[in-house]
């Protein structure tokens, strides 16, 4: 995948693939951004906001691009906060140690999930809760509809 501005890296998985199931992609002021649903076992409400161009840091963006990126992260977070049961916490992370391409993890966390309160990348604290996972997965189409509406409002603002 080549970004709108042409910046890409042949070794970067987020430049070469969507990085998950594409939920939304939009351009604003020449910059491209996408939201994907990550296929992370045990965490059905795990999304990523991925900047289109291959840049490593938020500070690589212009002020207006940073604002648009953070507004997109917030749109995903707000859509996930409406899930039932209500998330105990929305985890936001931008690490880049393994994939140095600007992207945000937006993960709805629940007291009953297998890793809570530890990070999703830590060891499990308890067995997976299939009932919770199924209930959340059933709500994702509505959550994604909320995301899409908010993201389209941002793009056209």
N, C-alpha and C positions, 0 to 999 in steps of 0.2 A: 504494500500500500504506500503510495507516495502522497505526501501531504500536499495541500493546495499550494504551498510555497515551494514545493519540490524537495524539501528537506526529508531525507530518509536514510536509513542505515541498513545495509544488507544483512547484518548480523543481529538486528533487533527484531524480536518476535512481534512487537507492537507496530513495527513498520511493515512487516511482511504478512501479518494476518490481522483479522479484526480483534483477536484476543478474547473472544467469547461470542455469544449470540448477540448480534447487533440489535439494539433497542432503538437507537436514534442516532442520527448524524446530521450535523448542520454546519453551515459556514456563516461567519459573521466578520465583516471587515477584512475578508481575505483569509481568515484563519479557520481551520477546520477542527472540529471537536466531535467525539462520539461517546455514547454511553453504551456499555455492553453489560449483559448479564453473564457473570462468571460461573462456570460449571465447577463449583467447589463442593465436593461431597460433604453433606451434613450442614451446609449453610445455603439454603435456597434463596435467601434475600441478600445476596452478595453481588454488588455491582461495581463497575469501574467507569470512571470518567477519564477518557484518554485524549490527550492533546494530539492533534493530527501531525504536526511537524515533530521531527526527532530533536527534541531539546530535553535537557536533563533537569533543569531547575525552574521553579516558578518565576524566579527573578530573571530568567531568559526572555520572559514575555514582556510586552509593553504593559503599561498601567491598565489600559482599557482591556487588553487580552486577559490579564490577571483577574480583573473584575468579572469578565464574562465566564472564565473558567470556574471561579469560586461561586458565581451565581448558579452555574450548572450543577456543581457539587451540592449546593443547597437545595436545588430542585429535586435531586434524587433523594437526599436525606428527608426532606419533608414528605415525599411520597411514601417512603418506608415507615415514617413515624405513624402513619395511619393504619398500619397493619394491626390485626387482632390475633393473639393478645398483643398489647402494646409492647414494643421492644423495651428491654431494660436499659439499653444504650445503643446509640448508633456510633459505630467505630469509623473514624475517618483516618486514613493513613496514606502517606505518600513517601515511600521508602526509596525505591530506585537502586538499591544495592545490587539486586540480581538483574533488573531490567532498567537501565538508566535512560528511560523515556518517560517524560512527565505524564503521570497518571495517578489518579486518586482511587483508593479502595473505599467504598461506601458500603458498610456491612451492618445490617440490623442484627443485634445480638439479643439473646433471650436468656433469662436465668436458667431455663431448662435445656439450653443447647449443650452439646457434649463438651465444650471447652470453657464455658463461662465460669468464672470471670477472667480466665486467662485469654490471651490473644488466640485468634483462629489458627495461627501458625505454631502454637505450643502443643504440648501433649494433651490428649483428652483427659478430662476430669471425671467423666462418667460415660456410659454408653450413649449412642445416638438415640434421639427421641423421634421415632418414625412418625408418630401421630402429629407432633408439632411440625415436623418438616412437611408432611402432607398438607396440613392446614395452611401453612405459609405458602407453599407452592400453588395452592388453589387460588390464593389472593393476588398472585403476581400479575395476572393480566390487568386487574383493576389498578394496582400500584403503578404499573407501566403506563397505563392510560393517563394517570395523574402526572407522571413524569413528562410524558409527551406533550401534554397541554401546557405545562409550565415551561418546558424547554422551547416550545414553539413561540410562546409569549416573549421569552428572552430574545430569541433570534430575530423577532420582528420589532422589538422595542427600539 
